[in-house]
Amino acid sequence: MRTNDIKQLHTTEVTELEKKLLELSKQLDATRMEHMLGKLKNTQTLRGLRRDIARVKTVLKNKENVQ
């Protein structure tokens, strides 16, 4: 995620963040499967997806605490 995308997470609604989290989780599962099959060329995508999921979860938790 780029810096602008991260800043934009803070302004999005909770439902959209939950959709984004679900989408990222599906991408992570698919990427893990590719990795296990030996078809994944860039293993850094796994790390990036895990970090993106953590970012979205953090923003969701912060929004939960504010409400």
KASUL-V806794 format. One record per residue. RES is the residue in three letters. SS is DSSP state (2 for helix, 1 for strand, 0 for the rest). PHI is phi in degrees with one decimal (NA if undefined). OMEGA is omega in degrees with one decimal (none if undefined). Layout:
RES:SS:PHI:OMEGA  RES:SS:PHI:OMEGA
This chain:
MET:0:NA:177.3  ARG:0:-87.3:-177.3  THR:2:-59.7:179.2  ASN:2:-64.3:178.5  ASP:2:-65.6:-179.9  ILE:2:-66.5:178.2  LYS:2:-65.0:-179.3  GLN:2:-70.2:178.2  LEU:2:-58.9:-176.9  HIS:0:-69.8:-178.6  THR:0:-99.0:-178.7  THR:0:-79.9:-178.6  GLU:0:-79.8:-176.3  VAL:2:-63.4:-178.4  THR:2:-64.4:178.3  GLU:2:-67.6:177.9  LEU:2:-65.4:178.0  GLU:2:-65.7:176.3  LYS:2:-63.7:179.4  LYS:2:-62.9:179.0  LEU:2:-64.0:178.4  LEU:2:-64.2:178.9  GLU:2:-63.0:179.4  LEU:2:-65.3:178.2  SER:2:-65.2:177.0  LYS:2:-64.9:177.3  GLN:2:-62.2:-180.0  LEU:2:-64.0:178.3  ASP:2:-61.6:-180.0  ALA:2:-65.0:-179.9  THR:2:-68.4:176.4  ARG:2:-62.3:179.1  MET:2:-64.9:176.4  GLU:2:-59.6:-179.7  HIS:2:-64.0:-179.6  MET:2:-67.2:180.0  LEU:2:-82.6:178.6  GLY:0:84.3:-178.3  LYS:0:-95.8:-177.0  LEU:0:-82.9:-178.1  LYS:0:-88.1:-177.5  ASN:0:-112.4:-177.3  THR:0:-76.8:177.9  GLN:2:-69.3:178.6  THR:2:-65.2:176.2  LEU:2:-61.1:-179.4  ARG:2:-63.2:179.6  GLY:2:-63.6:178.8  LEU:2:-65.3:178.4  ARG:2:-62.3:179.6  ARG:2:-68.7:177.6  ASP:2:-63.6:177.3  ILE:2:-62.1:179.2  ALA:2:-64.2:178.8  ARG:2:-63.6:-178.9  VAL:2:-64.9:178.7  LYS:2:-63.1:179.4  THR:2:-64.8:179.7  VAL:2:-64.8:177.8  LEU:2:-61.4:180.0  LYS:2:-64.8:178.4  ASN:2:-63.9:178.5  LYS:2:-67.3:176.7  GLU:2:-63.6:-178.0  ASN:2:-69.1:-178.9  VAL:2:-72.1:-177.8  GLN:0:-77.9:none
